Amino acid sequence: MCSLKGQTKGVDVLIQISEFKKVEPLLDIFSNPFTISVENAPESMQLEIMDI
């Protein structure tokens, strides 16, 4: 019988890391808004960033 318990934990961690990578740019905006490139920010936030 093959046990996948140890392998699925590794896959779960990789999925969590990939999900974090998707939102990391948004987190960067809030952690340090003065260094963010306005062009790389989502359109809905660009005017707000320019006001800072």
PDB file of N, H, CA, C and O in Angstrom:
ATOM      1  N   MET A   1       0.836  -1.183   0.000  1.00  0.00           N
ATOM      2  CA  MET A   1       0.000   0.000   0.000  1.00  0.00           C
ATOM      3  C   MET A   1       0.882   1.247   0.000  1.00  0.00           C
ATOM      4  O   MET A   1       1.842   1.329   0.765  1.00  0.00           O
ATOM      5  N   CYS A   2       0.563   2.201  -0.841  1.00  0.00           N
ATOM      6  H   CYS A   2      -0.217   2.134  -1.463  1.00  0.00           H
ATOM      7  CA  CYS A   2       1.356   3.411  -1.013  1.00  0.00           C
ATOM      8  C   CYS A   2       0.748   4.540  -0.177  1.00  0.00           C
ATOM      9  O   CYS A   2      -0.451   4.804  -0.264  1.00  0.00           O
ATOM     10  N   SER A   3       1.565   5.192   0.618  1.00  0.00           N
ATOM     11  H   SER A   3       2.540   4.977   0.688  1.00  0.00           H
ATOM     12  CA  SER A   3       1.084   6.293   1.441  1.00  0.00           C
ATOM     13  C   SER A   3       1.421   7.627   0.779  1.00  0.00           C
ATOM     14  O   SER A   3       2.571   7.875   0.417  1.00  0.00           O
ATOM     15  N   LEU A   4       0.426   8.469   0.625  1.00  0.00           N
ATOM     16  H   LEU A   4      -0.509   8.267   0.919  1.00  0.00           H
ATOM     17  CA  LEU A   4       0.627   9.777   0.013  1.00  0.00           C
ATOM     18  C   LEU A   4       0.592  10.915   1.032  1.00  0.00           C
ATOM     19  O   LEU A   4       0.691  12.083   0.656  1.00  0.00           O
ATOM     20  N   LYS A   5       0.454  10.589   2.308  1.00  0.00           N
ATOM     21  H   LYS A   5       0.374   9.640   2.614  1.00  0.00           H
ATOM     22  CA  LYS A   5       0.315  11.628   3.323  1.00  0.00           C
ATOM     23  C   LYS A   5       1.493  12.592   3.318  1.00  0.00           C
ATOM     24  O   LYS A   5       1.287  13.806   3.338  1.00  0.00           O
ATOM     25  N   GLY A   6       2.692  12.096   3.292  1.00  0.00           N
ATOM     26  H   GLY A   6       2.859  11.111   3.275  1.00  0.00           H
ATOM     27  CA  GLY A   6       3.861  12.976   3.296  1.00  0.00           C
ATOM     28  C   GLY A   6       3.985  13.783   2.027  1.00  0.00           C
ATOM     29  O   GLY A   6       4.446  14.924   2.061  1.00  0.00           O
ATOM     30  N   GLN A   7       3.584  13.215   0.917  1.00  0.00           N
ATOM     31  H   GLN A   7       3.209  12.288   0.890  1.00  0.00           H
ATOM     32  CA  GLN A   7       3.686  13.911  -0.358  1.00  0.00           C
ATOM     33  C   GLN A   7       2.632  15.002  -0.496  1.00  0.00           C
ATOM     34  O   GLN A   7       2.902  16.041  -1.098  1.00  0.00           O
ATOM     35  N   THR A   8       1.457  14.791   0.039  1.00  0.00           N
ATOM     36  H   THR A   8       1.237  13.947   0.528  1.00  0.00           H
ATOM     37  CA  THR A   8       0.410  15.793  -0.104  1.00  0.00           C
ATOM     38  C   THR A   8       0.720  17.037   0.717  1.00  0.00           C
ATOM     39  O   THR A   8       0.306  18.132   0.338  1.00  0.00           O
ATOM     40  N   LYS A   9       1.425  16.903   1.815  1.00  0.00           N
ATOM     41  H   LYS A   9       1.761  16.013   2.123  1.00  0.00           H
ATOM     42  CA  LYS A   9       1.814  18.086   2.589  1.00  0.00           C
ATOM     43  C   LYS A   9       2.737  18.972   1.774  1.00  0.00           C
ATOM     44  O   LYS A   9       2.604  20.196   1.798  1.00  0.00           O
ATOM     45  N   GLY A  10       3.671  18.368   1.053  1.00  0.00           N
ATOM     46  H   GLY A  10       3.779  17.374   1.033  1.00  0.00           H
ATOM     47  CA  GLY A  10       4.574  19.132   0.207  1.00  0.00           C
ATOM     48  C   GLY A  10       3.827  19.844  -0.907  1.00  0.00           C
ATOM     49  O   GLY A  10       4.132  20.991  -1.233  1.00  0.00           O
ATOM     50  N   VAL A  11       2.857  19.169  -1.483  1.00  0.00           N
ATOM     51  H   VAL A  11       2.609  18.238  -1.218  1.00  0.00           H
ATOM     52  CA  VAL A  11       2.047  19.779  -2.540  1.00  0.00           C
ATOM     53  C   VAL A  11       1.234  20.936  -1.973  1.00  0.00           C
ATOM     54  O   VAL A  11       1.111  21.977  -2.620  1.00  0.00           O
ATOM     55  N   ASP A  12       0.683  20.772  -0.785  1.00  0.00           N
ATOM     56  H   ASP A  12       0.782  19.927  -0.261  1.00  0.00           H
ATOM     57  CA  ASP A  12      -0.080  21.849  -0.144  1.00  0.00           C
ATOM     58  C   ASP A  12       0.791  23.083   0.067  1.00  0.00           C
ATOM     59  O   ASP A  12       0.343  24.207  -0.154  1.00  0.00           O
ATOM     60  N   VAL A  13       2.020  22.877   0.490  1.00  0.00           N
ATOM     61  H   VAL A  13       2.384  21.963   0.670  1.00  0.00           H
ATOM     62  CA  VAL A  13       2.935  23.998   0.710  1.00  0.00           C
ATOM     63  C   VAL A  13       3.226  24.699  -0.613  1.00  0.00           C
ATOM     64  O   VAL A  13       3.243  25.928  -0.669  1.00  0.00           O
ATOM     65  N   LEU A  14       3.454  23.934  -1.675  1.00  0.00           N
ATOM     66  H   LEU A  14       3.440  22.935  -1.629  1.00  0.00           H
ATOM     67  CA  LEU A  14       3.720  24.536  -2.978  1.00  0.00           C
ATOM     68  C   LEU A  14       2.524  25.332  -3.480  1.00  0.00           C
ATOM     69  O   LEU A  14       2.696  26.388  -4.090  1.00  0.00           O
ATOM     70  N   ILE A  15       1.322  24.844  -3.234  1.00  0.00           N
ATOM     71  H   ILE A  15       1.182  23.986  -2.739  1.00  0.00           H
ATOM     72  CA  ILE A  15       0.113  25.569  -3.639  1.00  0.00           C
ATOM     73  C   ILE A  15       0.007  26.871  -2.849  1.00  0.00           C
ATOM     74  O   ILE A  15      -0.336  27.910  -3.414  1.00  0.00           O
ATOM     75  N   GLN A  16       0.295  26.826  -1.555  1.00  0.00           N
ATOM     76  H   GLN A  16       0.573  25.982  -1.096  1.00  0.00           H
ATOM     77  CA  GLN A  16       0.226  28.031  -0.736  1.00  0.00           C
ATOM     78  C   GLN A  16       1.251  29.057  -1.205  1.00  0.00           C
ATOM     79  O   GLN A  16       0.953  30.250  -1.250  1.00  0.00           O
ATOM     80  N   ILE A  17       2.448  28.610  -1.552  1.00  0.00           N
ATOM     81  H   ILE A  17       2.691  27.641  -1.515  1.00  0.00           H
ATOM     82  CA  ILE A  17       3.490  29.517  -2.035  1.00  0.00           C
ATOM     83  C   ILE A  17       3.069  30.144  -3.355  1.00  0.00           C
ATOM     84  O   ILE A  17       3.256  31.343  -3.563  1.00  0.00           O
ATOM     85  N   SER A  18       2.501  29.339  -4.248  1.00  0.00           N
ATOM     86  H   SER A  18       2.349  28.365  -4.079  1.00  0.00           H
ATOM     87  CA  SER A  18       2.082  29.888  -5.540  1.00  0.00           C
ATOM     88  C   SER A  18       0.931  30.880  -5.363  1.00  0.00           C
ATOM     89  O   SER A  18       0.854  31.868  -6.092  1.00  0.00           O
ATOM     90  N   GLU A  19       0.044  30.630  -4.413  1.00  0.00           N
ATOM     91  H   GLU A  19       0.107  29.827  -3.820  1.00  0.00           H
ATOM     92  CA  GLU A  19      -1.038  31.574  -4.134  1.00  0.00           C
ATOM     93  C   GLU A  19      -0.473  32.880  -3.573  1.00  0.00           C
ATOM     94  O   GLU A  19      -0.950  33.962  -3.914  1.00  0.00           O
ATOM     95  N   PHE A  20       0.535  32.777  -2.720  1.00  0.00           N
ATOM     96  H   PHE A  20       0.922  31.898  -2.443  1.00  0.00           H
ATOM     97  CA  PHE A  20       1.169  33.971  -2.159  1.00  0.00           C
ATOM     98  C   PHE A  20       1.837  34.790  -3.253  1.00  0.00           C
ATOM     99  O   PHE A  20       1.769  36.019  -3.242  1.00  0.00           O
ATOM    100  N   LYS A  21       2.479  34.118  -4.191  1.00  0.00           N
ATOM    101  H   LYS A  21       2.534  33.119  -4.200  1.00  0.00           H
ATOM    102  CA  LYS A  21       3.154  34.816  -5.293  1.00  0.00           C
ATOM    103  C   LYS A  21       2.168  35.643  -6.105  1.00  0.00           C
ATOM    104  O   LYS A  21       2.536  36.684  -6.651  1.00  0.00           O
ATOM    105  N   LYS A  22       0.915  35.193  -6.192  1.00  0.00           N
ATOM    106  H   LYS A  22       0.616  34.348  -5.749  1.00  0.00           H
ATOM    107  CA  LYS A  22      -0.099  35.925  -6.950  1.00  0.00           C
ATOM    108  C   LYS A  22      -0.465  37.246  -6.278  1.00  0.00           C
ATOM    109  O   LYS A  22      -0.740  38.229  -6.966  1.00  0.00           O
ATOM    110  N   VAL A  23      -0.472  37.284  -4.957  1.00  0.00           N
ATOM    111  H   VAL A  23      -0.249  36.485  -4.398  1.00  0.00           H
ATOM    112  CA  VAL A  23      -0.881  38.497  -4.237  1.00  0.00           C
ATOM    113  C   VAL A  23       0.296  39.300  -3.708  1.00  0.00           C
ATOM    114  O   VAL A  23       0.107  40.375  -3.139  1.00  0.00           O
ATOM    115  N   GLU A  24       1.490  38.798  -3.888  1.00  0.00           N
ATOM    116  H   GLU A  24       1.643  37.925  -4.350  1.00  0.00           H
ATOM    117  CA  GLU A  24       2.674  39.486  -3.366  1.00  0.00           C
ATOM    118  C   GLU A  24       2.799  40.931  -3.871  1.00  0.00           C
ATOM    119  O   GLU A  24       3.115  41.813  -3.073  1.00  0.00           O
ATOM    120  N   PRO A  25       2.563  41.211  -5.163  1.00  0.00           N
ATOM    121  CA  PRO A  25       2.647  42.612  -5.606  1.00  0.00           C
ATOM    122  C   PRO A  25       1.668  43.536  -4.879  1.00  0.00           C
ATOM    123  O   PRO A  25       1.997  44.690  -4.604  1.00  0.00           O
ATOM    124  N   LEU A  26       0.485  43.047  -4.569  1.00  0.00           N
ATOM    125  H   LEU A  26       0.218  42.110  -4.792  1.00  0.00           H
ATOM    126  CA  LEU A  26      -0.469  43.861  -3.824  1.00  0.00           C
ATOM    127  C   LEU A  26       0.007  44.111  -2.404  1.00  0.00           C
ATOM    128  O   LEU A  26      -0.190  45.199  -1.863  1.00  0.00           O
ATOM    129  N   LEU A  27       0.622  43.126  -1.807  1.00  0.00           N
ATOM    130  H   LEU A  27       0.782  42.242  -2.246  1.00  0.00           H
ATOM    131  CA  LEU A  27       1.154  43.299  -0.457  1.00  0.00           C
ATOM    132  C   LEU A  27       2.300  44.306  -0.456  1.00  0.00           C
ATOM    133  O   LEU A  27       2.459  45.067   0.499  1.00  0.00           O
ATOM    134  N   ASP A  28       3.091  44.312  -1.516  1.00  0.00           N
ATOM    135  H   ASP A  28       2.961  43.694  -2.292  1.00  0.00           H
ATOM    136  CA  ASP A  28       4.187  45.275  -1.626  1.00  0.00           C
ATOM    137  C   ASP A  28       3.670  46.709  -1.646  1.00  0.00           C
ATOM    138  O   ASP A  28       4.294  47.610  -1.086  1.00  0.00           O
ATOM    139  N   ILE A  29       2.528  46.915  -2.295  1.00  0.00           N
ATOM    140  H   ILE A  29       2.021  46.183  -2.750  1.00  0.00           H
ATOM    141  CA  ILE A  29       1.946  48.259  -2.346  1.00  0.00           C
ATOM    142  C   ILE A  29       1.658  48.767  -0.940  1.00  0.00           C
ATOM    143  O   ILE A  29       1.927  49.927  -0.629  1.00  0.00           O
ATOM    144  N   PHE A  30       1.117  47.912  -0.102  1.00  0.00           N
ATOM    145  H   PHE A  30       0.899  46.970  -0.355  1.00  0.00           H
ATOM    146  CA  PHE A  30       0.749  48.334   1.246  1.00  0.00           C
ATOM    147  C   PHE A  30       1.926  48.355   2.206  1.00  0.00           C
ATOM    148  O   PHE A  30       1.927  49.130   3.162  1.00  0.00           O
ATOM    149  N   SER A  31       2.922  47.521   1.968  1.00  0.00           N
ATOM    150  H   SER A  31       2.920  46.891   1.191  1.00  0.00           H
ATOM    151  CA  SER A  31       4.063  47.494   2.882  1.00  0.00           C
ATOM    152  C   SER A  31       5.019  48.655   2.639  1.00  0.00           C
ATOM    153  O   SER A  31       5.658  49.134   3.576  1.00  0.00           O
ATOM    154  N   ASN A  32       5.124  49.118   1.384  1.00  0.00           N
ATOM    155  H   ASN A  32       4.605  48.729   0.623  1.00  0.00           H
ATOM    156  CA  ASN A  32       6.004  50.243   1.087  1.00  0.00           C
ATOM    157  C   ASN A  32       5.484  50.989  -0.138  1.00  0.00           C
ATOM    158  O   ASN A  32       6.017  50.806  -1.232  1.00  0.00           O
ATOM    159  N   PRO A  33       4.475  51.809   0.014  1.00  0.00           N
ATOM    160  CA  PRO A  33       3.841  52.464  -1.137  1.00  0.00           C
ATOM    161  C   PRO A  33       4.733  53.495  -1.832  1.00  0.00           C
ATOM    162  O   PRO A  33       4.436  53.892  -2.959  1.00  0.00           O
ATOM    163  N   PHE A  34       5.807  53.935  -1.193  1.00  0.00           N
ATOM    164  H   PHE A  34       6.048  53.613  -0.278  1.00  0.00           H
ATOM    165  CA  PHE A  34       6.655  54.964  -1.783  1.00  0.00           C
ATOM    166  C   PHE A  34       7.637  54.417  -2.812  1.00  0.00           C
ATOM    167  O   PHE A  34       8.217  55.188  -3.577  1.00  0.00           O
ATOM    168  N   THR A  35       7.832  53.110  -2.844  1.00  0.00           N
ATOM    169  H   THR A  35       7.361  52.484  -2.223  1.00  0.00           H
ATOM    170  CA  THR A  35       8.781  52.532  -3.790  1.00  0.00           C
ATOM    171  C   THR A  35       8.110  51.796  -4.930  1.00  0.00           C
ATOM    172  O   THR A  35       8.789  51.273  -5.814  1.00  0.00           O
ATOM    173  N   ILE A  36       6.793  51.747  -4.926  1.00  0.00           N
ATOM    174  H   ILE A  36       6.241  52.172  -4.208  1.00  0.00           H
ATOM    175  CA  ILE A  36       6.065  51.000  -5.948  1.00  0.00           C
ATOM    176  C   ILE A  36       6.025  51.804  -7.252  1.00  0.00           C
ATOM    177  O   ILE A  36       5.886  53.027  -7.227  1.00  0.00           O
ATOM    178  N   SER A  37       6.142  51.131  -8.356  1.00  0.00           N
ATOM    179  H   SER A  37       6.254  50.138  -8.376  1.00  0.00           H
ATOM    180  CA  SER A  37       6.021  51.756  -9.671  1.00  0.00           C
ATOM    181  C   SER A  37       4.535  51.885 -10.008  1.00  0.00           C
ATOM    182  O   SER A  37       3.800  50.897  -9.985  1.00  0.00           O
ATOM    183  N   VAL A  38       4.107  53.080 -10.315  1.00  0.00           N
ATOM    184  H   VAL A  38       4.704  53.882 -10.335  1.00  0.00           H
ATOM    185  CA  VAL A  38       2.695  53.321 -10.596  1.00  0.00           C
ATOM    186  C   VAL A  38       2.228  52.484 -11.785  1.00  0.00           C
ATOM    187  O   VAL A  38       1.101  51.989 -11.793  1.00  0.00           O
ATOM    188  N   GLU A  39       3.082  52.328 -12.777  1.00  0.00           N
ATOM    189  H   GLU A  39       3.998  52.731 -12.770  1.00  0.00           H
ATOM    190  CA  GLU A  39       2.714  51.568 -13.974  1.00  0.00           C
ATOM    191  C   GLU A  39       2.447  50.098 -13.668  1.00  0.00           C
ATOM    192  O   GLU A  39       1.668  49.448 -14.365  1.00  0.00           O
ATOM    193  N   ASN A  40       3.093  49.574 -12.627  1.00  0.00           N
ATOM    194  H   ASN A  40       3.726  50.102 -12.061  1.00  0.00           H
ATOM    195  CA  ASN A  40       2.931  48.167 -12.271  1.00  0.00           C
ATOM    196  C   ASN A  40       1.775  47.920 -11.314  1.00  0.00           C
ATOM    197  O   ASN A  40       1.404  46.774 -11.062  1.00  0.00           O
ATOM    198  N   ALA A  41       1.220  48.975 -10.795  1.00  0.00           N
ATOM    199  H   ALA A  41       1.522  49.906 -11.000  1.00  0.00           H
ATOM    200  CA  ALA A  41       0.106  48.844  -9.855  1.00  0.00           C
ATOM    201  C   ALA A  41      -1.186  48.592 -10.622  1.00  0.00           C
ATOM    202  O   ALA A  41      -1.295  48.962 -11.791  1.00  0.00           O
ATOM    203  N   PRO A  42      -2.161  47.966  -9.977  1.00  0.00           N
ATOM    204  CA  PRO A  42      -3.471  47.791 -10.630  1.00  0.00           C
ATOM    205  C   PRO A  42      -4.072  49.150 -10.972  1.00  0.00           C
ATOM    206  O   PRO A  42      -3.896  50.119 -10.233  1.00  0.00           O
ATOM    207  N   GLU A  43      -4.777  49.212 -12.088  1.00  0.00           N
ATOM    208  H   GLU A  43      -4.919  48.425 -12.687  1.00  0.00           H
ATOM    209  CA  GLU A  43      -5.352  50.484 -12.548  1.00  0.00           C
ATOM    210  C   GLU A  43      -6.221  51.144 -11.490  1.00  0.00           C
ATOM    211  O   GLU A  43      -6.237  52.368 -11.367  1.00  0.00           O
ATOM    212  N   SER A  44      -6.936  50.341 -10.734  1.00  0.00           N
ATOM    213  H   SER A  44      -6.923  49.346 -10.834  1.00  0.00           H
ATOM    214  CA  SER A  44      -7.835  50.898  -9.719  1.00  0.00           C
ATOM    215  C   SER A  44      -7.081  51.592  -8.584  1.00  0.00           C
ATOM    216  O   SER A  44      -7.687  52.337  -7.813  1.00  0.00           O
ATOM    217  N   MET A  45      -5.771  51.363  -8.468  1.00  0.00           N
ATOM    218  H   MET A  45      -5.278  50.758  -9.094  1.00  0.00           H
ATOM    219  CA  MET A  45      -4.991  51.956  -7.384  1.00  0.00           C
ATOM    220  C   MET A  45      -4.000  53.012  -7.873  1.00  0.00           C
ATOM    221  O   MET A  45      -3.384  53.692  -7.053  1.00  0.00           O
ATOM    222  N   GLN A  46      -3.835  53.163  -9.164  1.00  0.00           N
ATOM    223  H   GLN A  46      -4.336  52.610  -9.830  1.00  0.00           H
ATOM    224  CA  GLN A  46      -2.805  54.045  -9.696  1.00  0.00           C
ATOM    225  C   GLN A  46      -2.988  55.504  -9.276  1.00  0.00           C
ATOM    226  O   GLN A  46      -2.013  56.152  -8.894  1.00  0.00           O
ATOM    227  N   LEU A  47      -4.202  56.032  -9.337  1.00  0.00           N
ATOM    228  H   LEU A  47      -4.994  55.506  -9.648  1.00  0.00           H
ATOM    229  CA  LEU A  47      -4.424  57.426  -8.940  1.00  0.00           C
ATOM    230  C   LEU A  47      -4.129  57.636  -7.462  1.00  0.00           C
ATOM    231  O   LEU A  47      -3.552  58.652  -7.076  1.00  0.00           O
ATOM    232  N   GLU A  48      -4.518  56.688  -6.653  1.00  0.00           N
ATOM    233  H   GLU A  48      -4.987  55.862  -6.968  1.00  0.00           H
ATOM    234  CA  GLU A  48      -4.247  56.788  -5.215  1.00  0.00           C
ATOM    235  C   GLU A  48      -2.748  56.791  -4.935  1.00  0.00           C
ATOM    236  O   GLU A  48      -2.278  57.539  -4.078  1.00  0.00           O
ATOM    237  N   ILE A  49      -2.008  55.970  -5.641  1.00  0.00           N
ATOM    238  H   ILE A  49      -2.389  55.362  -6.337  1.00  0.00           H
ATOM    239  CA  ILE A  49      -0.555  55.893  -5.439  1.00  0.00           C
ATOM    240  C   ILE A  49       0.096  57.183  -5.896  1.00  0.00           C
ATOM    241  O   ILE A  49       1.039  57.654  -5.259  1.00  0.00           O
ATOM    242  N   MET A  50      -0.387  57.768  -6.989  1.00  0.00           N
ATOM    243  H   MET A  50      -1.152  57.385  -7.506  1.00  0.00           H
ATOM    244  CA  MET A  50       0.181  59.035  -7.468  1.00  0.00           C
ATOM    245  C   MET A  50      -0.069  60.166  -6.468  1.00  0.00           C
ATOM    246  O   MET A  50       0.737  61.091  -6.363  1.00  0.00           O
ATOM    247  N   ASP A  51      -1.177  60.095  -5.738  1.00  0.00           N
ATOM    248  H   ASP A  51      -1.832  59.344  -5.824  1.00  0.00           H
ATOM    249  CA  ASP A  51      -1.490  61.116  -4.742  1.00  0.00           C
ATOM    250  C   ASP A  51      -0.545  61.057  -3.547  1.00  0.00           C
ATOM    251  O   ASP A  51      -0.337  62.061  -2.865  1.00  0.00           O
ATOM    252  N   ILE A  52       0.022  59.888  -3.296  1.00  0.00           N
ATOM    253  H   ILE A  52      -0.148  59.073  -3.849  1.00  0.00           H
ATOM    254  CA  ILE A  52       0.949  59.741  -2.163  1.00  0.00           C
ATOM    255  C   ILE A  52       2.212  60.440  -2.540  1.00  0.00           C
ATOM    256  O   ILE A  52       3.161  60.465  -1.757  1.00  0.00           O
TER     257      ILE A  52
END
